[in-house]
Amino acid sequence: MAASAQVGLSSIATETLWMALGLERRDETAAQQRPGDVDLRALLGVEEWVLDCVFVAIVLAWYAIGSLLFKTEKQRAYLITFLNCCVAVVVGAHTMHNVVRYDMSINPMSLTETAVTRIEVRFFRVVQILDVAVGVLCYPRQLHLLTTWVHHTCYTLLCYWMLRERVSILFSVCLLEELPTLIMAMGVIHKPLRSDMGFGISYGMLRVALHTLLAYNAVTYSGGDERIHVIRFNFALTWCLHVNWFVAWVRQQLRLRREASSRAKGFKVKQ
């Protein structure tokens, strides 16, 4: 019994290490290949983990160059986020226009993958891991429990699941929702580019309206695909977070407007 328990713990520890590194062993963790699944090794001529290594080098080089140009900790904390959002929005727009062709329904096609969406999931996972790793060393005060530790851990695990189950088209459509974060990152890195209204309007349209539509379609999907349960859970959780954060933003804007109005009235009285 002791030997069996030790083997079990060793297996769990090994699996956790592979997941943390963003790698999966094809013979043990990859799902049974289905017709239409993408074989990146055949397409690109290299193992998928090599792509991860390339992405690590690109992200670290990006951060190293950016950290020379921007000096505050908060600016540096958004460098990796900015890069991730740029890539995500481009891939999201590509998927929306060229793959699903503006069809927001959940269907067997949207529960598959393309070469672009699979590569993007690998990149997205690398970013989640590096943002935490680099952050611990370079901008620890900008790492927060919910928006960093919980968020990045959950998305790392979700990316692992999507790669294993070979379902990433729907996720890539949702990447359009990174536009508000891109706008916010631009404003943090370069203050003249800050746009509270741009952030709020895009957030309401994408992370609330679009996300609500996709979540509804996921909940009402009746195609019999077992993977839909994980997708439904993810949509339900993220929808609650998005609506909560949007309500908080609206309240903040109303408070700021009231304060500005009060200051303006006070200034007129003094005159």
N, C-alpha and C positions, 0 to 999 in steps of 0.2 A: 504493500500500500504506500509506504513512504517513498519507494522508488518511483511508483506511478505518479504520485503527487508531484515529485521533483521534476519528472519529465514534463508533466502538464504545465507547471510554472515556468519551466525553461522554454517551452513552446510559446507560451503567452508573451514572455519577455522578448523572445526573438522576433515574434510577429510585431510587437509594439515598436521595436527598434527599426524594423524595415519600414513600418508605416511612418515613423518619425523622420526617417531619412527621405521619405517620398518615393521609395522603391517598392516594387512588389515582385515576388518570384513567380514566374509564369507557370511553373509546374504545380504550384500549391495555391496561389491566391487568385489567379485569373479564372474568370467564369468560363464555362463551356462556350466555345466560339459558335456563333450563330451565323446564318447566311446574312450577308451585308455588313458584318463586323469589319472594322478597319484594321489592317495589319500595317502598322507604321514601319516595322522592320523591313517589310517587303517594299514599301513605297520609298523609304528614305535610305535604306541600306545600312542602318545602324540600329542597335537595341534602343528601346525607349529610355532606359536610364541614362544613356548618353545625352539625350535631349535635356534631361534634368540637369546634368552637369553643365551643359552649355547655358541653360537658363540661369543657373547659379552664378556663373561667370559674368553674364550680361548684367544681372541685377546688382551684383557687388561692384562692378565697374561703374555702372550708372550712379550708385550711391557715392562711390569714392570721388567721382568727378563733381557731383552735385554738392558734396560736403565741402569742397574747396570754394564753391561759389556762394553758398548760403551758410551763414555763421551761427544763427540761433538754433537752439535745440529743437524748437517747434518746427522751424522750416525744414530741418534735416529729417524730422520724423515723418514728413509728408512726401519725401522724395520717392520712396518705394511705392507708396500709395498712388502718387501721380502716375508713375510708369504703369502700374497695374491697371489703373482706370483707363488710361489711353488705349492700351491693348484691348481691354475688356469691351469698351464702347465700339471700337472698330470691328471686333469679332461679333459683337451683338448685332450691329447694323448689317454686317455681311450675312449672318444667319437669318435675320428677319427678312432681308430682301431677297437673298439668293436661295435659301434653303426652305424655310417654311412659307415664304412669299405672303407674309402678313396674315397667315392663318393662325389664330390664337387657340385653336382647339387642341386638346390632347388626343393624339392618335398614334397608331403603331410607328409611324415615321418619326414623330417627335420624341419617341422613346428609344431612338437609336443614336448613332453617332456619325460624324464625318471626320475626315483627317484633320480639318481645321479645328473642329470643336474638341476633339480628343487632345490635340496638341495644346489648345488653350487651357484645358483642365489641368494638364501637367504644369503649365506655366503658372496658373493660378495657385496651385498647391505649393509650388516652390516659393512663391511670393509670401504666402501665409507663414511658412516656416521661417523664411529669412527676415521678414518684418519683425518677428519676435526675437530671433537670434541677434540681429543687428541692433534692435531696440534695447535689448538688455545691456548691450555694451556701450551704445552711443546716445540713446535718448530714453533712459529708463523712466524718467518722470512723465513721459508722454504715453506710457503703457498703462491702460486701465483694465479693470477686471472684466467688464462686460464687452466693451468694444475691441479689446485686444485679446486677452487670454481666452475668454469663452468663445468669442466670435471666431478667432483664427483656429482654435482647436477644432471647433465644430466643422468649419469649412475644410480643414485638412482631412478630417475623417470623411466628409461628404465627397470630396474629390477622389479619395481612395475608393469609395463605394462606386462612384460613377465610372471610374476607370475599370474596376472589376466587372461591373454589370454592363458596361459598354452603353451607357445612356448619358449623352451630354448635349444633345441638340436643344432640349428644353432649357437646360442650364444656360446655354449660350444666348438664348433669347432673353433670359433674365439679366444677362450682363449689361443690357441697355440701362438697367437700373443703377449702374455705376456712374452715370452722367452727373447726378447731384454731388457725388463724392469727388468727382473730377473738378467740378466748379469750386467746391470747398477747398480742395487741395491747391488749386491755382491761387485762390485768395490768400491762403496761408503762406505759400511760398513767395508770392509777389502781391503785396497788399493792394496796389491800385487795381488788380484784377478781381478783387472781392465783389461778389454780387449776392446779397442776401435774397433778393427777389428771384434771381436766376436759380439759386439753390432751391428755394421753397417751391417755386412753380414746377421745376423739373422733378422735384421730390414728390409732389402731389400727383403729377401726371404719371410718373413711372413707378415709384415705389409704393404708391397707394392705389391709383386707378388701374394701371396695367397689372400690378401684382394681385389685386383683388380679382380681376378677370381670369388670370391664369390659375389662381387658387380655386376659384369656383369651378373652372373647367376640370381641374385635377380632382376635386371632391366628387364631381358628378360623372367622372369617367367610369365607364362600365365595360371596358375592353377585356377584363379578366387577367391583366398582366400583374403578377405578384409584386413587381417593383413599384407599383403605384402607391403602395402603403407608405414607403419611405418618402416618396415625393410629396404625398399629402401631409405627412407629419412636418416636413421641412417648410412647406408653404404655410401651414397653420401657424407654426412658430414664428417665422419671419414676418408674416402678415401682422401678427400682434405687435411685434417690435416696431415695424414700420409705421403703423397707425399711432402707436404710443409716442414715437419720436416726432412724428409730424404734428400731432396735437401739441406737444411741448414746444415745437418751433413756432406754431401759430400763437400760442400764449406768450412766448417771448417777444414776438414782433408786436403784439398788441400792447404789451407792457412798455416796450421801448417807445412806441408811438405816443402812449399816454404821458410818459416821462418827458418826451420832447415837446409835447403840447404844453405841459405844465411849465417847463423852462421858458418857453416862448411867451406864455402869459405873464410869468414873473418878470421877464425882461421888459414887457410893455408897461407893467405897473411901475417899475423903477423909473422908466423914462417919464 
